[in-house]
């Protein structure tokens, strides 16, 4: 699951640039706006450090975060030791539909979200109701004609579930 975190640090942008430029495992560059852009070789996670100490990180996965966070702490050079890194905000991209055991992690703390949603009863337009009934009837007839594990029947069931949000009757 991809996420982006902005950390407030006491990192010195110039000293950090010099440290990163010497390191063979890091690719580093400066942007037109004066930000320090870097990433560790063979990874997809991108870091941007601003002159005021804000570190923006686009984490590609939780696994990369576990490994790279400790490496980056070693690479950043603080204005006044020790180095301080505090999260200030986070943006998260969640695949839809979310997995069964969906959990969010915020900088080492765990918050669990569960799906407990009962949709309100809504009057379905006649055209939509007829379409649902026709789809259900097609699947019922296919069940009579085809074996249970037939790929075409499975595909029709999956499409029904995607379209209507429930298993076919």
C-alpha positions, -999 to +999 in steps of 0.1 A: +000+000+000+015+033-010+017+062+013+033+096+017+045+110+050+058+145+057+083+146+086+096+176+104+133+172+110+163+192+122+183+180+092+208+204+076+200+204+039+236+213+027+254+190+050+230+162+041+236+168+004+273+165+009+268+133+029+245+118+003+267+127-026+296+107-011+274+076-005+275+050-033+241+035-025+222+068-029+211+087-060+208+124-052+198+156-071+186+191-064+153+203-078+147+237-094+130+248-062+161+239-041+147+207-027+170+178-021+157+147-040+172+113-033+165+076-032+184+045-023+195+025-054+173-005-063+143+009-044+113+029-055+108+050-024+116+087-031+127+113-005+127+151-007+143+173+019+135+210+020+159+237+034+136+242+064+140+205+074+107+190+060+113+155+047+086+142+023+087+105+017+067+085-009+069+050+006+062+023-020+056-005+006+057-012+043+087-035+037+107-007+022+097+016+050+110-008+076+144-011+060+149+024+045+138+045+075+168+033+095+191+039+066+178+074+060+182+083+097+219+075+093+222+096+061+206+128+074+229+153+090+213+173+119+218+210+125+220+203+162+226+166+172+207+144+179+186+140+148+149+146+153+123+132+129+086+138+138+057+129+114+035+159+106+010+145+081+003+114+060-015+105+028-025+070+021-037+052-010-059+022-003-067-004-030-104-009-035-119-031-023-096-032+007-083-066+019-103-086+046-079-077+075-074-041+066-051-022+090-034+012+089+000+019+105+009+054+115+046+057+123+047+025+144+013+028+160-015+005+148-051+015+142-075-012+130-105-004+108-133-028+103-160-028+077-193-025+096-215-008+071-251-015+064-263+003+034-296+021+037-325+006+018-329+023-015-357+020-040-341+004-071-354+018-104-374-008-124-348-009-152-320-018-128-342-044-111-349-061-144-312-061-153-304-077-120-331-103-125-319-111-160-282-114-149-294-138-120-315-158-145-285-162-169-263-175-141-290-199-129-294-213-164-256-216-169-255-236-136-279-261-151-259-264-183-223-262-171-203-280-144-197-260-112-160-254-119-164-242-155-143-211-161-170-193-180-195-198-152-169-187-126-162-155-147-199-148-149-203-152-111-173-128-105-187-103-129-221-105-112-205-100-078-185-070-090-215-054-107-241-060-079-219-063-048-233-097-038-230-133-047-254-145-074-286-162-060 
